[in-house]
């Protein structure tokens, strides 16, 4: 793949870090046109700095990007805009934005990759992944997908489970050292949990609880993320309001003790204002009970009101932190 990669080192970035040392910073990835970026974002000032530019490339999704706090590496899967035949993995260190020797590239004809997740170790096979394998001897039967562990420096993987159903989301809880895969089939919503080494720990049916009245669930949980400061996993679920053609994204807590996803209800009242809310990414403060999320809103006339960075105190209603910040929202964010 012929992609030009530029490492950006700006004195203004260093100055910004020094003058905003008390702000909460995060690593982030985003796309702009035909260029993919890795960089930093000041979550208290909505200020971006690019560390890496990858021309003729697009990162795919929140679920196909991950951060390893042990190695301080940001990893993101994407595709070339010049040739759409392969999935490529880019891995950079957060300090100095130096590339690491990941050589993962999978032909799309054989692999449909839906997620990659760091297991927070320095082991050889230190990524979990979910994928549908086709056209190979170990291809997935129709209606199934594989849970694997990947070795990014050797392009190897090993299948640890085959699930009957459709992938919805996945997340690694570093406190319990548990990897969870959320999926659905004709019997409902399920979560399989695995040890850090990849052994199946449990498989349970789940329900979506506390959905507000006059709303219907439009999607299963997706873009799940573990927030260390709250020691909780959060997922996004899209809801449709009964009396208006309004779709909102709300934040749900993942409760393994009761096998439920519990609606926090922060955005359900937006439908009464005839406003559709879409959440793109979520991160937590490193020391405070605060969530940061990037969202956009659209009214019934389909006039977008912009992409904004919001700050949400866990115990109270969230308040908007900034005005419109970017035409292209962050795909994922990891605080440090």
Buried (B, 14 or more C-beta within 10 A) or exposed (E): EEBEEEBBEEEEBEEBBEEBEEBBBBBBBBBEEBBBBBBBBBBBBBBBBBBBBBBBBBBBBBBBBBBBEEBBBBBBBBBBBEEEEBBBBBBBBBEEBEEBEBEBBBEEEEBBBBBBBBBBBEEEBBBBBBBBBEEEEEEBEEEBBBBBBBBBBEEEBEBBBBBBBBBBBBBBBBEBBBBBBBBBEEEEBBBBBBBBEBEEEEBEEBEBBEBBEBBEBEBBBBBBBBBBBBEBBBBBBBBBBEEBEBBBBBBBBBBBEEBBBBBBBBBBEBBEEBBBBBBBBBBBBEEEEBBBBBBBBBEEEEEEEEBBBBBBEBEEEBEEBBEEBBEEBBBBBBBB
